């Protein structure tokens, strides 16, 4: 015997024979004999004597290997698919050097029931090289089967009119032959028909359910929908659409026997208005599936489906499964967020007991789109998370799933130069992603040989080092999605997205609100000394820095001399992501400092922000240098945000220029009491639609820290400022600024809206790019307390209509500036020292052509800007302040505990003192101090500052036994032992239903004998919902955490009803 003898045990169907033929082609052991079959079909085998084989009973897609005698082995699948997986497992283990004797006994069954990939049809030209290529599909499904996927969803008509309705492009409806696409001949329709039949056939041959995804049945044309789409199909009307859809679906079921299921969405995105939804889908697709003469899977994406629509589906189609999004339309953390917008998660679908199967859709359409990815530990955690609420599986798309979105003409490959390609089909570039999600969802304990064998084949001796690079760099993108997400939809592209200008960046929310803090609320809490256990933006920045540096270190260990094309590609992708992480690390710190400047006016924060944004520019330029000669310049991978990293450079440079302008302005004006920015009235409308309602998109024309004033701003006592007398005041508005990445790409490709991006201008300085102007006299009143002031009138015409203004007269109190002529772009500051004894001051403008940009009012006393609460440590020992005065500054000191400490002058207005050594022995104690400042004329002012000292890094340790089940009618007690090096400020329990519509509840935990306790009240518990909970712990210095730690596990625990209660509840129902 020259090779292993393979014999069929009992009758095998086509899939089983395919599996055996695969095994027969392999050079296995020469003296061995394998009897292979399907459970229950080998009558001569005594299954009862073989423990591994007994486990197959009742399983699907499982297999077992037993040794019968010295040279004979029995390989049995629970079904044909299980036999296929068993054959593949034996081949893989042989490749890893194992003998059959070392393999047996062996048993494996799927951890996850549904394991699916999906992709889209979006572009005729880019699809030519793969959709009509039979070899492509043979290889594609071979890889899917090898990686244990059992479902493939080919999606048509995802928010574009391309191939809508798909029936018209793949068959001639026998009842409505006149309904046809204008762009296709009958021959091309027949070609499409035959290709779809071939594709579905190849899937079935490998144990893969082919699902037909029809996300639109009609182009958008109703007012409820996001735009109006063109339609290529003629003779399709409102009157015949319903019957056409029904008869077409009937024909699909008859003519494509290997299509085993349908996936739809029923909300308005389908092209059907909400008020017609239930009737339309019930009478068309549901009816056709109900009448099918064979089992047919119905995957129902049920977000925004009417309750009656869902109920009708469940009654009419027995094999209905519901599906929803896992983490918006992106790949976020490897768990479902505790709270997120319901439509971008599991909504309220996890009500118990589940009536049908439920699967999670991982929309990695937002990211990753083109970058390599693969972290085994992440996917293991992901696979286990699929059990939440009784989930039974998932679908995920590979990178490039929406390549060519919008059907713009022309084919292109993602790599700029064909000589850099190391593959025939672009999907195969992402083999690691596909391998991990398939193998680890089938078995989260899958040995690493599943991915290390191909790693070694591709990278030889450097395989382990390349895996280190993948593991270090893959979580950069997933954490970025978790950390900040301005749109839960796939309209942004995190891989190449800058996050927008810093003023917008600092307003961007997290997508994991129960774990991660965002910049604006973090700064607000910092100033109020109200810390939380959320991961702070500064901690997020440190995490980005750590990931970026670890990835670069891993890359540095690779030998890239004479690197293969794939190794070069790996280095490029993960180097780019390393610098993206470092970019967001410093940009986050810059955003925190900018927000702190806006809130405190301490110029030290602005200087830090400016230096950090310069560093961010360096990192982005590094990404561009790595990628610009490698990736295609105009990559279109979704409805918006097309291009490449280089195309985003204008935004990166504008950030730096804007902060430079702010810094110059801050140094000119110093710390002021009140500022006014004059310009056109704000409409309240955003300059561009955005999923998240950024305030910056509405109030961009008013400089931060200033009050916006327009010609309509008439004085009122309640407002405290405004025009009192005026003639013919007009305004010039700021040109539409470029604030974020969606303003780089002019197209929204789902409805082919075009944005006038060429008319948008780089954002520089809101104070100088709009203004008011007029002729004749105009008086502007400002209510102030009586006293001495310096008033600065600021004029600079950088508007779109810039011209020479004047001569004009400016009067502030009894100080006048006469016959002033202003030239475009030049800055003019008119400073007046005034005394107020009537509760207000007036700025008057007069002349045939006067012009005004801003007014700043400063008290004569020294003005102090500083943080109200400061924690000093060895690493950050200093207290910092900005102190300005219209006159000559005298002494600035810090007074603490009766002692006065002279502060060191760092610049014209900055002062600092290293106070750590004075407080080091009083760690954890709050010191109520004052910054005192005096000018040379004897004017004095003070500012309260509370200072704490942290001598050693805070240590928080939590010991907690998770509660897994609750008992109806009883409070559920949650306890934890907490050890802290610093006194605790807050310990709380957060809990909610596993229902995204339900709010999170918080209750303080009370300490009893060293144990913290709280209860989830019995009134809250019921049979309908599982409960999730987590702990929040914060010490008095503001150090905090959320437990469990999201870096190690899902950051919440889930409690279910006791099994006995569950069964009683089910019987009662």
ChimeraX attribute file (.defattr): number of C-alpha atoms within 10 A of each C-alpha:
attribute: neighborCount
match mode: 1-to-1
recipient: residues
	/A:1	9
	/A:2	10
	/A:3	15
	/A:4	20
	/A:5	17
	/A:6	16
	/A:7	14
	/A:8	16
	/A:9	21
	/A:10	15
	/A:11	11
	/A:12	19
	/A:13	11
	/A:14	13
	/A:15	18
	/A:16	26
	/A:17	19
	/A:18	17
	/A:19	23
	/A:20	23
	/A:21	13
	/A:22	14
	/A:23	23
	/A:24	17
	/A:25	11
	/A:26	14
	/A:27	13
	/A:28	20
	/A:29	16
	/A:30	12
	/A:31	13
	/A:32	19
	/A:33	22
	/A:34	22
	/A:35	20
	/A:36	27
	/A:37	28
	/A:38	24
	/A:39	27
	/A:40	16
	/A:41	13
	/A:42	17
	/A:43	10
	/A:44	8
	/A:45	13
	/A:46	9
	/A:47	16
	/A:48	9
	/A:49	9
	/A:50	17
	/A:51	14
	/A:52	19
	/A:53	25
	/A:54	15
	/A:55	17
	/A:56	25
	/A:57	11
	/A:58	9
	/A:59	15
	/A:60	16
	/A:61	23
	/A:62	27
	/A:63	32
	/A:64	27
	/A:65	26
	/A:66	23
	/A:67	18
	/A:68	15
	/A:69	9
	/A:70	10
	/A:71	15
	/A:72	17
	/A:73	21
	/A:74	22
	/A:75	27
	/A:76	30
	/A:77	30
	/A:78	24
	/A:79	23
	/A:80	27
	/A:81	25
	/A:82	30
	/A:83	29
	/A:84	29
	/A:85	24
	/A:86	27
	/A:87	25
	/A:88	20
	/A:89	18
	/A:90	20
	/A:91	19
	/A:92	16
	/A:93	17
	/A:94	17
	/A:95	15
	/A:96	13
	/A:97	8
	/A:98	13
	/A:99	15
	/A:100	21
	/A:101	14
	/A:102	10
	/A:103	16
	/A:104	17
	/A:105	18
	/A:106	16
	/A:107	21
	/A:108	21
	/A:109	20
	/A:110	20
	/A:111	19
	/A:112	21
	/A:113	19
	/A:114	22
	/A:115	28
	/A:116	27
	/A:117	22
	/A:118	21
	/A:119	20
	/A:120	18
	/A:121	22
	/A:122	27
	/A:123	20
	/A:124	19
	/A:125	14
	/A:126	20
	/A:127	16
	/A:128	11
	/A:129	12
	/A:130	13
	/A:131	17
	/A:132	17
	/A:133	13
	/A:134	14
	/A:135	10
	/A:136	17
	/A:137	18
	/A:138	15
	/A:139	14
	/A:140	16
	/A:141	22
	/A:142	16
	/A:143	18
	/A:144	24
	/A:145	22
	/A:146	19
	/A:147	24
	/A:148	29
	/A:149	27
	/A:150	24
	/A:151	23
	/A:152	26
	/A:153	24
	/A:154	19
	/A:155	22
	/A:156	25
	/A:157	22
	/A:158	22
	/A:159	23
	/A:160	27
	/A:161	27
	/A:162	24
	/A:163	26
	/A:164	26
	/A:165	28
	/A:166	22
	/A:167	25
	/A:168	25
	/A:169	23
	/A:170	23
	/A:171	22
	/A:172	19
	/A:173	20
	/A:174	12
	/A:175	11
	/A:176	16
	/A:177	12
	/A:178	14
	/A:179	20
	/A:180	24
	/A:181	22
	/A:182	11
	/A:183	9
	/A:184	14
	/A:185	12
	/A:186	14
	/A:187	9
	/A:188	14
	/A:189	19
	/A:190	16
	/A:191	16
	/A:192	17
	/A:193	19
	/A:194	15
	/A:195	17
	/A:196	20
	/A:197	18
	/A:198	17
	/A:199	22
	/A:200	23
	/A:201	18
	/A:202	21
	/A:203	26
	/A:204	21
	/A:205	21
	/A:206	26
	/A:207	25
	/A:208	24
	/A:209	23
	/A:210	25
	/A:211	25
	/A:212	24
	/A:213	23
	/A:214	22
	/A:215	24
	/A:216	28
	/A:217	24
	/A:218	25
	/A:219	27
	/A:220	27
	/A:221	16
	/A:222	14
	/A:223	9
	/A:224	13
	/A:225	17
	/A:226	14
	/A:227	14
	/A:228	17
	/A:229	20
	/A:230	14
	/A:231	19
	/A:232	18
	/A:233	23
	/A:234	12
	/A:235	13
	/A:236	20
	/A:237	12
	/A:238	8
	/A:239	8
	/A:240	12
	/A:241	17
	/A:242	19
	/A:243	15
	/A:244	23
	/A:245	23
	/A:246	20
	/A:247	19
	/A:248	26
	/A:249	22
	/A:250	20
	/A:251	17
	/A:252	19
	/A:253	21
	/A:254	14
	/A:255	13
	/A:256	16
	/A:257	13
	/A:258	21
	/A:259	23
	/A:260	21
	/A:261	22
	/A:262	23
	/A:263	22
	/A:264	21
	/A:265	22
	/A:266	27
	/A:267	21
	/A:268	20
	/A:269	22
	/A:270	22
	/A:271	25
	/A:272	23
	/A:273	19
	/A:274	17
	/A:275	11
	/A:276	10
	/A:277	19
	/A:278	22
	/A:279	13
	/A:280	21
	/A:281	22
	/A:282	19
	/A:283	14
	/A:284	21
	/A:285	23
	/A:286	21
	/A:287	19
	/A:288	22
	/A:289	25
	/A:290	19
	/A:291	13
	/A:292	14
	/A:293	9
	/A:294	12
	/A:295	13
	/A:296	19
	/A:297	21
	/A:298	24
	/A:299	23
	/A:300	22
	/A:301	23
	/A:302	22
	/A:303	22
	/A:304	15
	/A:305	18
	/A:306	15
	/A:307	11
	/A:308	13
	/A:309	19
	/A:310	19
	/A:311	12
	/A:312	16
	/A:313	25
	/A:314	19
	/A:315	12
	/A:316	16
	/A:317	21
	/A:318	15
	/A:319	17
	/A:320	23
	/A:321	21
	/A:322	22
	/A:323	26
	/A:324	25
	/A:325	23
	/A:326	27
	/A:327	29
	/A:328	30
	/A:329	23
	/A:330	29
	/A:331	23
	/A:332	27
	/A:333	26
	/A:334	25
	/A:335	21
	/A:336	22
	/A:337	24
	/A:338	24
	/A:339	21
	/A:340	21
	/A:341	15
	/A:342	18
	/A:343	18
	/A:344	19
	/A:345	26
	/A:346	30
	/A:347	22
	/A:348	16
	/A:349	19
	/A:350	21
	/A:351	17
	/A:352	18
	/A:353	16
	/A:354	13
	/A:355	12
	/A:356	15
	/A:357	17
	/A:358	27
	/A:359	29
	/A:360	26
	/A:361	24
	/A:362	23
	/A:363	25
	/A:364	23
	/A:365	26
	/A:366	24
	/A:367	25
	/A:368	23
	/A:369	24
	/A:370	22
	/A:371	20
	/A:372	21
	/A:373	26
	/A:374	24
	/A:375	20
	/A:376	23
	/A:377	14
	/A:378	22
	/A:379	21
	/A:380	20
	/A:381	19
	/A:382	20
	/A:383	24
	/A:384	18
	/A:385	17
	/A:386	23
	/A:387	16
	/A:388	16
	/A:389	22
	/A:390	16
	/A:391	21
	/A:392	20
	/A:393	23
	/A:394	25
	/A:395	24
	/A:396	24
	/A:397	23
	/A:398	23
	/A:399	26
	/A:400	25
	/A:401	22
	/A:402	22
	/A:403	25
	/A:404	26
	/A:405	27
	/A:406	27
	/A:407	19
	/A:408	14
	/A:409	11
	/A:410	10
	/A:411	13
	/A:412	15
	/A:413	14
	/A:414	19
	/A:415	19
	/A:416	17
	/A:417	12
	/A:418	10
	/A:419	8
	/A:420	15
	/A:421	17
	/A:422	15
	/A:423	11
	/A:424	9
	/A:425	13
	/A:426	16
	/A:427	16
	/A:428	17
	/A:429	20
	/A:430	17
	/A:431	18
	/A:432	22
	/A:433	20
	/A:434	23
	/A:435	22
	/A:436	25
	/A:437	29
	/A:438	27
	/A:439	27
	/A:440	28
	/A:441	30
	/A:442	26
	/A:443	19
	/A:444	22
	/A:445	11
	/A:446	16
	/A:447	11
	/A:448	12
	/A:449	14
	/A:450	20
	/A:451	21
	/A:452	17
	/A:453	17
	/A:454	15
	/A:455	20
	/A:456	15
	/A:457	10
	/A:458	14
	/A:459	19
	/A:460	12
	/A:461	11
	/A:462	16
	/A:463	19
	/A:464	15
	/A:465	18
	/A:466	22
	/A:467	20
	/A:468	18
	/A:469	27
	/A:470	24
	/A:471	20
	/A:472	24
	/A:473	30
	/A:474	23
	/A:475	24
	/A:476	26
	/A:477	25
	/A:478	20
	/A:479	19
	/A:480	22
	/A:481	28
	/A:482	22
	/A:483	25
	/A:484	23
	/A:485	22
	/A:486	22
	/A:487	21
	/A:488	20
	/A:489	16
	/A:490	20
	/A:491	22
	/A:492	25
	/A:493	26
	/A:494	22
	/A:495	21
	/A:496	23
	/A:497	16
	/A:498	23
	/A:499	23
	/A:500	22
	/A:501	24
	/A:502	28
	/A:503	21
	/A:504	18
	/A:505	24
	/A:506	27
	/A:507	21
	/A:508	22
	/A:509	22
	/A:510	20
	/A:511	27
	/A:512	22
	/A:513	18
	/A:514	21
	/A:515	26
	/A:516	24
	/A:517	25
	/A:518	25
	/A:519	25
	/A:520	19
	/A:521	14
	/A:522	22
	/A:523	21
	/A:524	15
	/A:525	12
	/A:526	18
	/A:527	17
	/A:528	12
	/A:529	16
	/A:530	14
	/A:531	22
	/A:532	22
	/A:533	23
	/A:534	22
	/A:535	21
	/A:536	22
	/A:537	23
	/A:538	18
	/A:539	16
	/A:540	21
	/A:541	21
	/A:542	19
	/A:543	17
	/A:544	28
	/A:545	22
	/A:546	18
	/A:547	24
	/A:548	27
	/A:549	19
	/A:550	18
	/A:551	26
	/A:552	21
	/A:553	15
	/A:554	20
	/A:555	24
	/A:556	13
	/A:557	13
	/A:558	17
	/A:559	11
	/A:560	12
	/A:561	7
	/A:562	8
	/A:563	13
	/A:564	14
	/A:565	14
	/A:566	16
	/A:567	19
	/A:568	14
	/A:569	20
	/A:570	19
	/A:571	24
	/A:572	20
	/A:573	21
	/A:574	25
	/A:575	23
	/A:576	27
	/A:577	26
	/A:578	29
	/A:579	26
	/A:580	27
	/A:581	29
	/A:582	26
	/A:583	27
	/A:584	25
	/A:585	25
	/A:586	25
	/A:587	27
	/A:588	28
	/A:589	23
	/A:590	27
	/A:591	29
	/A:592	26
	/A:593	25
	/A:594	27
	/A:595	25
	/A:596	25
	/A:597	24
	/A:598	15
	/A:599	17
	/A:600	20
	/A:601	24
	/A:602	26
	/A:603	28
	/A:604	25
	/A:605	23
	/A:606	25
	/A:607	20
	/A:608	18
	/A:609	29
	/A:610	25
	/A:611	15
	/A:612	22
	/A:613	28
	/A:614	21
	/A:615	18
	/A:616	27
	/A:617	21
	/A:618	15
	/A:619	21
	/A:620	25
	/A:621	19
	/A:622	16
	/A:623	23
	/A:624	19
	/A:625	14
	/A:626	18
	/A:627	21
	/A:628	15
	/A:629	12
	/A:630	18
	/A:631	20
	/A:632	17
	/A:633	18
	/A:634	15
	/A:635	20
	/A:636	24
	/A:637	27
	/A:638	25
	/A:639	23
	/A:640	23
	/A:641	27
	/A:642	26
	/A:643	18
	/A:644	20
	/A:645	23
	/A:646	16
	/A:647	18
	/A:648	22
	/A:649	17
	/A:650	13
	/A:651	24
	/A:652	22
	/A:653	18
	/A:654	21
	/A:655	24
	/A:656	23
	/A:657	19
	/A:658	19
	/A:659	24
	/A:660	21
	/A:661	14
	/A:662	23
	/A:663	17
	/A:664	10
	/A:665	13
	/A:666	18
	/A:667	13
	/A:668	11
	/A:669	19
	/A:670	23
	/A:671	25
	/A:672	22
	/A:673	14
	/A:674	16
	/A:675	20
	/A:676	23
	/A:677	27
	/A:678	32
	/A:679	28
	/A:680	21
	/A:681	17
	/A:682	16
	/A:683	9
	/A:684	10
	/A:685	10
	/A:686	16
	/A:687	16
	/A:688	13
	/A:689	11
	/A:690	13
	/A:691	11
	/A:692	13
	/A:693	14
	/A:694	19
	/A:695	13
	/A:696	18
	/A:697	22
	/A:698	16
	/A:699	18
	/A:700	21
	/A:701	27
	/A:702	25
	/A:703	19
	/A:704	20
	/A:705	17
	/A:706	17
	/A:707	15
	/A:708	21
	/A:709	23
	/A:710	21
	/A:711	21
	/A:712	13
	/A:713	16
	/A:714	16
	/A:715	17
	/A:716	12
	/A:717	9
	/A:718	6
	/A:719	11
	/A:720	12
	/A:721	22
	/A:722	21
	/A:723	21
	/A:724	15
	/A:725	13
	/A:726	18
	/A:727	13
	/A:728	12
	/A:729	17
	/A:730	17
	/A:731	20
	/A:732	19
	/A:733	20
	/A:734	23
	/A:735	16
	/A:736	18
	/A:737	19
	/A:738	24
	/A:739	27
	/A:740	20
	/A:741	22
	/A:742	23
	/A:743	21
	/A:744	23
	/A:745	18
	/A:746	17
	/A:747	20
	/A:748	18
	/A:749	21
	/A:750	21
	/A:751	20
	/A:752	16
	/A:753	12
	/A:754	11
	/A:755	16
	/A:756	13
	/A:757	16
	/A:758	10
	/A:759	10
	/A:760	15
	/A:761	15
	/A:762	17
	/A:763	21
	/A:764	20
	/A:765	21
	/A:766	24
	/A:767	30
	/A:768	24
	/A:769	25
	/A:770	28
	/A:771	28
	/A:772	21
	/A:773	21
	/A:774	21
	/A:775	19
	/A:776	15
	/A:777	19
	/A:778	21
	/A:779	17
	/A:780	20
	/A:781	19
	/A:782	19
	/A:783	17
	/A:784	19
	/A:785	13
	/A:786	13
	/A:787	15
	/A:788	15
	/A:789	21
	/A:790	21
	/A:791	27
	/A:792	22
	/A:793	21
	/A:794	21
	/A:795	24
	/A:796	23
	/A:797	25
	/A:798	23
	/A:799	17
	/A:800	13
	/A:801	11
	/A:802	15
	/A:803	12
	/A:804	13
	/A:805	18
	/A:806	18
	/A:807	16
	/A:808	21
	/A:809	19
	/A:810	23
	/A:811	18
	/A:812	23
	/A:813	17
	/A:814	11
	/A:815	14
	/A:816	16
	/A:817	14
	/A:818	15
	/A:819	13
	/A:820	14
	/A:821	15
	/A:822	21
	/A:823	16
	/A:824	15
	/A:825	16
	/A:826	10
	/A:827	14
	/A:828	17
	/A:829	15
	/A:830	16
	/A:831	19
	/A:832	20
	/A:833	17
	/A:834	18
	/A:835	16
	/A:836	16
	/A:837	12
	/A:838	11
	/A:839	11
	/A:840	17
	/A:841	23
	/A:842	19
	/A:843	21
	/A:844	20
	/A:845	26
	/A:846	23
	/A:847	20
	/A:848	14
	/A:849	18
	/A:850	25
	/A:851	29
	/A:852	23
	/A:853	25
	/A:854	26
	/A:855	23
	/A:856	20
	/A:857	22
	/A:858	23
	/A:859	22
	/A:860	22
	/A:861	24
	/A:862	25
	/A:863	22
	/A:864	26
	/A:865	23
	/A:866	25
	/A:867	22
	/A:868	18
	/A:869	19
	/A:870	23
	/A:871	19
	/A:872	21
	/A:873	21
	/A:874	15
	/A:875	9
	/A:876	14
	/A:877	21
	/A:878	19
	/A:879	22
	/A:880	23
	/A:881	27
	/A:882	24
	/A:883	27
	/A:884	26
	/A:885	24
	/A:886	20
	/A:887	14
	/A:888	11
	/A:889	20
	/A:890	15
	/A:891	15
	/A:892	26
	/A:893	20
	/A:894	22
	/A:895	18
	/A:896	19
	/A:897	9
	/A:898	7
	/A:899	9
	/A:900	15
	/A:901	15
	/A:902	15
	/A:903	23
	/A:904	15
	/A:905	16
	/A:906	14
	/A:907	9
	/A:908	12
	/A:909	19
	/A:910	19
	/A:911	21
	/A:912	20
	/A:913	18
	/A:914	17
	/A:915	20
	/A:916	24
	/A:917	15
	/A:918	11
	/A:919	21
	/A:920	18
	/A:921	12
	/A:922	15
	/A:923	18
	/A:924	20
	/A:925	14
	/A:926	17
	/A:927	17
	/A:928	15
	/A:929	21
	/A:930	20
	/A:931	25
	/A:932	21
	/A:933	25
	/A:934	21
	/A:935	20
	/A:936	11
	/A:937	11
	/A:938	12
	/A:939	15
	/A:940	17
	/A:941	17
	/A:942	19
	/A:943	17
	/A:944	17
	/A:945	20
	/A:946	16
	/A:947	23
	/A:948	23
	/A:949	26
	/A:950	23
	/A:951	18
	/A:952	12
	/A:953	11
	/A:954	14
	/A:955	12
	/A:956	17
	/A:957	13
	/A:958	14
	/A:959	12
	/A:960	16
	/A:961	10
	/A:962	16
	/A:963	15
	/A:964	13
	/A:965	15
	/A:966	22
	/A:967	18
	/A:968	17
	/A:969	12
	/A:970	14
	/A:971	16
	/A:972	19
	/A:973	13
	/A:974	19
	/A:975	21
	/A:976	19
	/A:977	15
	/A:978	17
	/A:979	15
	/A:980	14
	/A:981	13
	/A:982	20
	/A:983	12
	/A:984	18
	/A:985	16
	/A:986	18
	/A:987	23
	/A:988	20
	/A:989	22
	/A:990	19
	/A:991	23
	/A:992	23
	/A:993	25
	/A:994	25
	/A:995	23
	/A:996	22
	/A:997	16
	/A:998	14
	/A:999	11
	/A:1000	16
	/A:1001	12
	/A:1002	16
	/A:1003	14
	/A:1004	16
	/A:1005	21
	/A:1006	15
	/A:1007	15
	/A:1008	8
	/A:1009	7
	/A:1010	11
	/A:1011	15
	/A:1012	19
	/A:1013	18
	/A:1014	20
	/A:1015	16
	/A:1016	22
	/A:1017	12
	/A:1018	15
	/A:1019	10
	/A:1020	15
	/A:1021	21
	/A:1022	20
	/A:1023	19
	/A:1024	17
	/A:1025	21
	/A:1026	22
	/A:1027	24
	/A:1028	20
	/A:1029	25
	/A:1030	24
	/A:1031	26
	/A:1032	22
	/A:1033	25
	/A:1034	24
	/A:1035	23
	/A:1036	18
	/A:1037	22
	/A:1038	20
	/A:1039	21
	/A:1040	24
	/A:1041	22
	/A:1042	22
	/A:1043	24
	/A:1044	20
	/A:1045	13
	/A:1046	16
	/A:1047	10
	/A:1048	10
	/A:1049	15
	/A:1050	22
	/A:1051	21
	/A:1052	24
	/A:1053	18
	/A:1054	20
	/A:1055	19
	/A:1056	22
	/A:1057	22
	/A:1058	14
	/A:1059	12
	/A:1060	9
	/A:1061	16
	/A:1062	19
	/A:1063	14
	/A:1064	11
	/A:1065	16
	/A:1066	11
	/A:1067	8
	/A:1068	7
	/A:1069	7
